[in-house]
Amino acid sequence: MRVPRISACLFLLAVFSFFLIASAAAQRGEGELDSSPPQGISEQEIIQKFAAREKEFKIARENYAYRQSLTVQTLDGDSVNGEFKEVEDVLFDDKGKRIEHVVFAPQSTLVGITMTKEDYDDIRNRMPFVLTSDEIPEYQILYVGKQRIDEIGTYVFDIAPKQIQKDKRYFQGRIWVDDRDFQIVKTYGKNVPDLGVKKRGQENLFPNFTTWRDRVDGKYWFPVYTKVDDVLHFSSGDIHIKQIVKYTDYKRFGSNVKITYDGQDISTAKDNQKQPQSGQQPAAGQQPPKQ
């Protein structure tokens, strides 16, 4: 997000110690962290297993249509003073080509910031973070321990890019990997680098976020919900933002597929001739833990 000061430091290995003390906001729904080594499997074997599984998932997700519902808010104190909304369907045309169709996008009233190309790209591609075997060499990966997320046993890793290549963006933070399916089920961190930090008034800054996943058809864990509640430190002053992204109505191209959340079917698309329908907020008690 851009405004007309934040440090340019990219915490590489240092991010590991930072995320060892995760914020209370990111810890909702999490059990006690057990930092002992994994039993019956090595840390490297876990990384290899989940990276291979994530590569499968990344390919599979490219064959799914879904609806992405975005809300961004700016705040003055505790009061919302501006808002941006967009609903976008990711579909396939009659030739099988993946397309994006914006179905709802009223005029933005955000105060002090504007949405940038990088913001949209992060929302589509990096907030639903995937770490595959192809990308593993680009990251430092530190095993943190074992932890339960609600009823799910997970392995926890802190990750950061080994180096920042020009014109390329990365994820930096913490991931939780299901200890049975070997897929990422939760992500907390931010996308790096921040841009324009040495050019006063031209900063393009990015918030910390949490993304939760859930199973689709009992096979892959798909992103379903991303939440942001962060303060961006521009040279002209701090701006408090909140953001929600809901990914709903997953449907594999050419088949009937439902998405479940907390054991409940939250999809509305019933056949491959229909466009995805408006996503709805999961009922109270079925939402991901709030930050």
C-alpha positions as semicolon CSV with decimal commas, in nm:
position;residue;x (nm);y (nm);z (nm)
1;M;0,000;0,000;0,000
2;R;0,122;0,343;-0,087
3;V;0,093;0,689;0,067
4;P;0,206;1,042;-0,077
5;R;0,885;0,559;0,716
6;I;0,961;0,225;0,776
7;S;1,307;0,067;0,807
8;A;1,451;-0,079;0,487
9;C;1,606;-0,367;0,683
10;L;1,504;-0,709;0,559
11;F;1,537;-0,935;0,860
12;L;1,678;-1,248;0,706
13;L;1,803;-1,489;0,968
14;A;1,701;-1,240;1,235
15;V;1,336;-1,302;1,149
16;F;1,366;-1,640;1,312
17;S;1,412;-1,499;1,662
18;F;1,142;-1,239;1,593
19;F;0,880;-1,499;1,515
20;L;0,976;-1,716;1,808
21;I;0,790;-1,456;2,012
22;A;0,469;-1,446;1,808
23;S;0,212;-1,182;1,889
24;A;-0,092;-1,271;2,094
25;A;-0,302;-1,182;1,793
26;A;-0,146;-1,463;1,592
27;Q;-0,164;-1,713;1,876
28;R;-0,543;-1,743;1,911
29;G;-0,651;-2,104;1,877
30;E;-0,299;-2,235;1,925
31;G;-0,184;-2,476;2,192
32;E;0,145;-2,466;2,378
33;L;0,453;-2,479;2,158
34;D;0,666;-2,790;2,213
35;S;1,020;-2,707;2,098
36;S;1,155;-3,062;2,127
37;P;1,273;-3,235;1,808
38;P;1,014;-3,423;1,601
39;Q;0,974;-3,793;1,679
40;G;1,020;-4,064;1,417
41;I;1,102;-3,819;1,138
42;S;1,377;-3,565;1,080
43;E;1,324;-3,193;1,029
44;Q;1,461;-3,224;0,675
45;E;1,223;-3,509;0,594
46;I;0,929;-3,298;0,709
47;I;1,043;-3,012;0,485
48;Q;1,085;-3,245;0,186
49;K;0,742;-3,402;0,242
50;F;0,547;-3,081;0,280
51;A;0,731;-2,908;-0,006
52;A;0,643;-3,195;-0,241
53;R;0,283;-3,190;-0,119
54;E;0,264;-2,814;-0,163
55;K;0,387;-2,849;-0,521
56;E;0,099;-3,090;-0,589
57;F;-0,144;-2,844;-0,430
58;K;-0,012;-2,548;-0,628
59;I;-0,074;-2,734;-0,953
60;A;-0,418;-2,848;-0,835
61;R;-0,527;-2,497;-0,731
62;E;-0,459;-2,372;-1,083
63;N;-0,749;-2,594;-1,193
64;Y;-1,002;-2,451;-0,949
65;A;-1,245;-2,165;-0,992
66;Y;-1,324;-1,966;-0,678
67;R;-1,451;-1,633;-0,548
68;Q;-1,223;-1,382;-0,376
69;S;-1,394;-1,123;-0,156
70;L;-1,175;-0,838;-0,032
71;T;-1,242;-0,568;0,226
72;V;-0,975;-0,311;0,324
73;Q;-1,039;-0,044;0,587
74;T;-0,845;0,254;0,720
75;L;-0,906;0,359;1,079
76;D;-0,886;0,675;1,289
77;G;-0,851;0,543;1,639
78;D;-1,114;0,271;1,668
79;S;-1,337;0,420;1,399
80;V;-1,336;0,318;1,034
81;N;-1,282;0,628;0,817
82;G;-1,240;0,466;0,477
83;E;-1,307;0,142;0,294
84;F;-1,232;-0,046;-0,025
85;K;-1,428;-0,354;-0,136
86;E;-1,384;-0,586;-0,431
87;V;-1,539;-0,919;-0,523
88;E;-1,362;-1,112;-0,797
89;D;-1,443;-1,447;-0,956
90;V;-1,153;-1,657;-1,081
91;L;-1,307;-1,862;-1,361
92;F;-1,235;-2,051;-1,682
93;D;-1,354;-1,945;-2,026
94;D;-1,498;-2,184;-2,284
95;K;-1,146;-2,267;-2,400
96;G;-1,031;-2,362;-2,052
97;K;-0,823;-2,046;-1,999
98;R;-0,822;-1,907;-1,646
99;I;-0,968;-1,557;-1,624
100;E;-1,043;-1,303;-1,351
101;H;-1,377;-1,123;-1,348
102;V;-1,450;-0,836;-1,107
103;V;-1,818;-0,851;-1,012
104;F;-1,828;-0,581;-0,742
105;A;-1,593;-0,286;-0,688
106;P;-1,748;0,037;-0,557
107;Q;-1,547;0,357;-0,536
108;S;-1,272;0,343;-0,275
109;T;-1,299;0,576;0,025
110;L;-0,967;0,474;0,184
111;V;-0,797;0,760;0,368
112;G;-0,425;0,824;0,326
113;I;-0,343;0,516;0,115
114;T;-0,420;0,364;-0,223
115;M;-0,420;0,002;-0,339
116;T;-0,119;-0,078;-0,559
117;K;-0,043;-0,343;-0,818
118;E;0,175;-0,518;-0,561
119;D;-0,112;-0,522;-0,310
120;Y;-0,340;-0,699;-0,557
121;D;-0,064;-0,940;-0,654
122;D;0,007;-1,024;-0,289
123;I;-0,362;-1,086;-0,219
124;R;-0,397;-1,323;-0,513
125;N;-0,063;-1,501;-0,494
126;R;0,127;-1,456;-0,168
127;M;-0,127;-1,423;0,111
128;P;-0,236;-1,774;0,006
129;F;0,130;-1,866;0,054
130;V;0,258;-2,192;-0,098
131;L;0,612;-2,321;-0,039
132;T;0,703;-2,588;-0,295
133;S;1,009;-2,802;-0,354
134;D;1,104;-2,561;-0,634
135;E;1,111;-2,266;-0,394
136;I;1,275;-2,433;-0,093
137;P;1,631;-2,336;-0,206
138;E;1,534;-1,967;-0,188
139;Y;1,451;-1,979;0,186
140;Q;1,615;-2,023;0,521
141;I;1,390;-2,263;0,712
142;L;1,408;-2,313;1,090
143;Y;1,216;-2,583;1,273
144;V;1,049;-2,426;1,578
145;G;0,852;-2,713;1,728
146;K;0,516;-2,886;1,744
147;Q;0,187;-2,714;1,819
148;R;-0,183;-2,782;1,800
149;I;-0,406;-2,550;1,596
150;D;-0,748;-2,622;1,742
151;E;-0,766;-3,002;1,690
152;I;-0,489;-3,024;1,430
153;G;-0,136;-3,134;1,516
154;T;0,124;-2,928;1,332
155;Y;0,496;-2,881;1,279
156;V;0,598;-2,516;1,305
157;F;0,865;-2,348;1,093
158;D;1,000;-1,994;1,066
159;I;1,110;-1,897;0,717
160;A;1,282;-1,604;0,548
161;P;1,436;-1,547;0,204
162;K;1,808;-1,618;0,184
163;Q;1,850;-1,309;-0,030
164;I;1,625;-1,060;-0,205
165;Q;1,644;-1,073;-0,583
166;K;1,556;-0,758;-0,775
167;D;1,191;-0,735;-0,883
168;K;1,095;-1,046;-0,688
169;R;0,882;-1,076;-0,375
170;Y;0,891;-1,328;-0,095
171;F;0,713;-1,438;0,221
172;Q;0,877;-1,392;0,560
173;G;0,725;-1,536;0,876
174;R;0,586;-1,855;1,028
175;I;0,403;-2,153;0,882
176;W;0,215;-2,439;1,048
177;V;0,226;-2,775;0,864
178;D;-0,031;-3,049;0,928
179;D;0,153;-3,348;1,078
180;R;-0,052;-3,600;0,878
181;D;-0,122;-3,439;0,541
182;F;0,208;-3,246;0,530
183;Q;0,046;-2,930;0,397
184;I;0,052;-2,575;0,528
185;V;-0,264;-2,506;0,727
186;K;-0,182;-2,161;0,864
187;T;0,053;-1,876;0,775
188;Y;0,154;-1,567;0,972
189;G;0,397;-1,301;0,850
190;K;0,434;-1,049;0,570
191;N;0,543;-1,020;0,210
192;V;0,880;-0,858;0,148
193;P;1,045;-0,636;0,053
194;D;0,868;-0,312;0,132
195;L;0,919;-0,082;-0,165
196;G;1,030;0,278;-0,200
197;V;1,149;0,302;0,159
198;K;1,438;0,531;0,064
199;K;1,209;0,767;-0,126
200;R;1,012;0,983;0,111
201;G;0,650;1,000;0,009
202;Q;0,684;0,704;-0,231
203;E;0,675;0,417;0,016
204;N;0,478;0,105;-0,077
205;L;0,441;-0,086;0,250
206;F;0,286;-0,423;0,326
207;P;0,114;-0,549;0,642
208;N;0,148;-0,857;0,857
209;F;-0,130;-1,105;0,787
210;T;-0,266;-1,442;0,897
211;T;-0,408;-1,691;0,646
212;W;-0,600;-2,002;0,741
213;R;-0,661;-2,301;0,517
214;D;-0,916;-2,581;0,513
215;R;-0,964;-2,902;0,316
216;V;-1,144;-2,917;-0,016
217;D;-1,292;-3,262;-0,083
218;G;-1,075;-3,400;0,195
219;K;-0,761;-3,382;-0,016
220;Y;-0,581;-3,048;-0,032
221;W;-0,577;-2,762;0,219
222;F;-0,696;-2,447;0,039
223;P;-0,676;-2,088;0,171
224;V;-1,018;-1,979;0,298
225;Y;-0,960;-1,667;0,510
226;T;-0,693;-1,398;0,548
227;K;-0,697;-1,129;0,816
228;V;-0,490;-0,813;0,862
229;D;-0,488;-0,571;1,157
230;D;-0,168;-0,370;1,137
231;V;-0,015;-0,022;1,142
232;L;0,191;0,088;0,842
233;H;0,467;0,335;0,932
234;F;0,489;0,585;0,646
235;S;0,723;0,883;0,652
236;S;0,415;1,106;0,660
237;G;0,267;0,924;0,959
238;D;0,123;0,594;1,075
239;I;-0,188;0,445;0,916
240;H;-0,390;0,173;1,084
241;I;-0,547;-0,073;0,841
242;K;-0,769;-0,379;0,865
243;Q;-0,825;-0,625;0,586
244;I;-1,026;-0,940;0,526
245;V;-0,994;-1,172;0,227
246;K;-1,235;-1,463;0,189
247;Y;-1,168;-1,736;-0,068
248;T;-1,491;-1,930;-0,124
249;D;-1,688;-2,141;-0,372
250;Y;-1,394;-2,356;-0,480
251;K;-1,489;-2,574;-0,773
252;R;-1,254;-2,776;-0,988
253;F;-1,286;-2,697;-1,356
254;G;-1,514;-2,958;-1,512
255;S;-1,632;-3,118;-1,187
256;N;-1,851;-3,065;-0,884
257;V;-1,643;-2,982;-0,577
258;K;-1,744;-2,835;-0,245
259;I;-1,542;-2,643;0,011
260;T;-1,589;-2,713;0,380
261;Y;-1,497;-2,501;0,680
262;D;-1,503;-2,651;1,029
263;G;-1,684;-2,953;0,888
264;Q;-1,956;-2,744;0,724
265;D;-2,017;-2,695;0,353
266;I;-1,974;-2,320;0,286
267;S;-1,977;-2,339;-0,093
268;T;-2,277;-2,234;-0,300
269;A;-2,173;-2,336;-0,652
270;K;-2,349;-2,662;-0,740
271;D;-2,245;-2,740;-1,093
272;N;-1,979;-2,643;-1,341
273;Q;-2,218;-2,432;-1,546
274;K;-2,279;-2,181;-1,268
275;Q;-2,064;-1,887;-1,173
276;P;-1,947;-1,883;-0,811
277;Q;-2,203;-1,724;-0,581
278;S;-2,141;-1,458;-0,320
279;G;-1,932;-1,589;-0,032
280;Q;-2,088;-1,563;0,313
281;Q;-1,922;-1,511;0,650
282;P;-1,899;-1,844;0,836
283;A;-2,132;-1,861;1,135
284;A;-2,006;-1,758;1,478
285;G;-1,784;-2,028;1,616
286;Q;-1,686;-2,143;1,267
287;Q;-1,463;-1,848;1,182
288;P;-1,087;-1,866;1,206
289;P;-0,967;-1,728;1,540
290;K;-0,967;-1,350;1,538
291;Q;-0,645;-1,155;1,577
